[in-house]
Amino acid sequence: YGSAAIGGVVNVIDKRIPASVPDEPIHLNAMASFASAADERNLAASTEVPLGGGWVAHADGSWAKSNDLRIGGHALTSALRAEALASSLLPPDPDADPEIDFAANAAIHDRLPNTASKTWSVGAGLAYINDGGSIGLAYSHFDSLYGVPLRLATLPGQGQEAPRLQIRQDRIDAKAELDFDGGLLDRATFRYAYGDYIHFELGADGSIGTTFLDKGMEGRLELVQAESGDWTGTSGLQFVNRSFNVIGDEAFLPRNTTAQFGVFTVQQYDPGPWKLEAGARWEHSAVSAQPDPSQPQFYNGTVAFDAFSASLGGGYRLTPDWLLGLNLSRAERTPAAEELFANGPHAGTEAFEIGNPALKKEIAWSLEAILRGSGNGYSFEASLYHSWFGNFVYEDRTGAYEDGLPVYQVRQADARLYGFEVQGKVVLARPGLWTISADALADYVHATISGAGPAPRIPPLRIMGGLHAESAKYDLGVEVERVTPQNRTAAFETPTAGYTMVNAELAWRPWGRERPLAITLSANNLFNVEARRHASYLKDYAPLAGRDIRITARLEI
């Protein structure tokens, strides 16, 4: 999936290009919800309609609106509140921004300013499907206006803005799949996407300060081999083309383009009880910066990379339901344009970002062990991983301020990451028509950069556990999430307090599990605790949502 997948892949699947012909004259999904933390109202619906002769049409739309987010305490951490109150006692500075009130900043609580949002989207698709394959096309539009939490000033000389972002995206997707009757190939699939994205950074009066223009296309051809005994595999090629520009006095990037081409193969041999997998990918990337003559602060030129990645994995079935696996991989990642060319204030992160055009490829050797199994009333999965990075790319907070924002410099060094993930579920009892179960998960990562110490913005240990009761008409659940304090911090990074959050949920299906209507009442952060994610740039200024009571109705017919 490209060198950017060095840390994993999120696969988002929608139905805009139908993949099958519905059995009913019309298939409808609809959802409506209200959530109390931000007074969020949400409506969404989608439908697929068979038109006859193998043709299927799709349409969808959504709308959401929310107010400023309720939080479980103060916006600022206790340390920053003390800093702001101390600053409020200093003699007035005639050169300071008159709108900055340090004492008022320290007092902000219960609501997080500048976090209201309004979003809507529409989409439509058409596909032709028969026994030999399918072909389809889809269009979608996305529009959103939202605010970024303020980086509240706590010291003289710091800036304070309330950026709002207006986003629009138009996207075209196409997909074709051809099924073969035997032979070397089982099927061939081609996917194509084109996106035209624009967002504006708006001032307090609604005027446009900075404009971001991003146009890109991506194509991917996959050739899926027909099964040959115990052997299966997929090979293909992929191309990406992106043009990005930032216009305005606060542009943090020059106009730039990215062109990437890759070829890949993944093969699997499964004779049982052994299962072997191997994969390889080569790609060429060229990233070019073409700043305007009035932007001497930016790099002007092209950097090119050839990246090769490979993986080898094996699994042994201890029993039909239990698998022990070991994966070894070597992955190369080419730096993104933002990491190479940034040099300016970025409202999205409220940071002054400085890239490094001399960056080299990021290289990671990784080893992962997996144990996965299930049985009558239980399931379990655990993984241990260790990665050794060469030229690890990270953003180093320097301690300096530019334009009132903290400066983050992109750097490279060797690094080492290791950690674990474990989760499981067990049925405790089956009284009458009910099933009572418990589940739990835990994850942890430890990251160290050679010569610099702990890597920045690494989340701490997280543990979750839940109890659930399920029946044909009702589901009840409660879960407890414990996030431990993160005191292992990088330079100029602050520790983050731990928290314990309790969530509960009740789902009601009036006509049973197989019927179309479900109503869910959930309570997240039930005890309204103040919680902050260590990985967030704005964690010391913007905690997570406070108590959020949400009611959702879903209909599928």
C-alpha positions, 0 to 999 in steps of 0.5 A: 500500500505504499511506503507511508504504510510503514506504521500500518493501514486503515482500510475504509470501505463504503458502498458508493460503488455497489458490489452486489445487486440487492435482493429487495426493490430498495435497500435503505440505511438511515441513522439519527443521533444526538450527543450532549457533550457538544449538542451534536445533531447527526443525520445520515442515510444511504440507499441502493436500488437495483435498476435491472439488467445488472445495474445498481444505483447508490445515493447517500448523504449526511449532516452534522452540527455541533456547538463548543465541546463540554469538557470535564474540567479546565481547558488548561492544565494546572501547571499552565493555569498557574503560569497564566495567573502569574502572567496576569500579575505582571505590569501591562505590556503596551506592545502586547495583544490587547485581546489576550487576558491571562486570568480569563484564559486560566479560568476557562472551564466546562466548555472548550472555545472555538470547537463548534462545527458543521458538516454535510456530505452527499454521494452517488454511485452507479455500477454494472454487475454480472457473473463476469465481474463489475464496473462502477463510478462514484462521485462525492462532495464533502463540506465542513466548517470547524474550529481548532481549539485555542492554544491559549497564551500563558506567557507574554510574547505568546500568540493566541488565535482562534483558527477556523477551517472551511473544507471542501472536497470533490472526489471521483472513484472508479472500480472495475473487476474482471473474473476469470474462469480458471487459468492463471488468474482468478480476477483482476481489479482496478481502482482509481480515485481523483480528489480536489480538496480545498480548505481555507483558514478563516480569521475571526471576522470570516476573512480568508487568511490562508488557502490550501489547494490539494489535487491528487489521483491514485490508481491501483491494479491488482491481479489475484492468482487462482488457487494452485493447490496450497498456493495463492497470491496477489500482484499489482502496481500502483501510482499516485500523483499529487499537487499541493499549494498553500496561498497566503501570508502564513503559508507553511509550505511551498507549492509542491508535487509528488509522483509515485509509482510502485509494484508489489506482490504478496504470496501465501503458501498454506499446506497446513499446519504451517502457513507461510507468507511473503511480500515485496514492494518497490516504489519510486517517488519524486517530490518537488518544491516550486515556491513563488519568487516571493517565498525565499524561505522555502526550498526550491528543487526536487528530491527523489527516492527509490524504496524497497520493502519486503516481509516474511511471515510464518504461522503454525496451527497448534490446534485447528483453532490456535495459531502461533505466528512470527513476522519479519519485515524490512520497510523503507518510507520516503519522506512526505512533502510536509516533512521535507519543505515545511517552514511556517505557521500551521493553524491546523496544529497551532505550531511553527513547523520547519521541515528538512529537505535533506531527509533520507529514507526511513528504514525499519526492521521489525519483528512480531510474534502473534498468538491467536485462538478461539474456542467454545465461548472465548477468543484471545489474541496477543502480539509482541513487536520490536522495530529498529529504525534507521533515519527515524523521522520525528518532529522535535520541539525546540523550545523556541517560539515563532509568530507566537507559536512553538517551533517544531523542527523535523529531524532524523535519527536511529530509533527503537520501538517495542511494545505489545497488544493483547485482547480477549473475550470470554462468555461467563454465563448463559442464563435463559435468553441472555449471554453474559460475557467479559472482554479486556484489552491492553496496549503499550509502546516504548520508543527511544530516539538515539541521542535524543531520549524518549520519542515525542507524543508516545501514548502510555499504557492503556488497559480496558475491560468490559462486561456485556449482557446480550439477548435478542432484543437488548444489549447492555454493556459497561467498560472501564478504560485506564490510561496511565500517566506518561512521564517519559517525555521528550525535551520541552514536552510536558508529562500527561496525567493518567485517567480512568474513564467509564462508559456504558451502553444500552441497545434496544431492538424492538422487533429482535436482532434480525429486524431493521430498527435499533435504538442505542443509549450510551454514556461516554466518560460517565463521571465527567473526568478531565482526560488528555491524550498524550499524542495530541499537539494541543493536549495541555490546552484541549482535554477530551470530551466530558460526559457525553450522553448519546442516543442513536437510532438506526434503521436498515430495510 
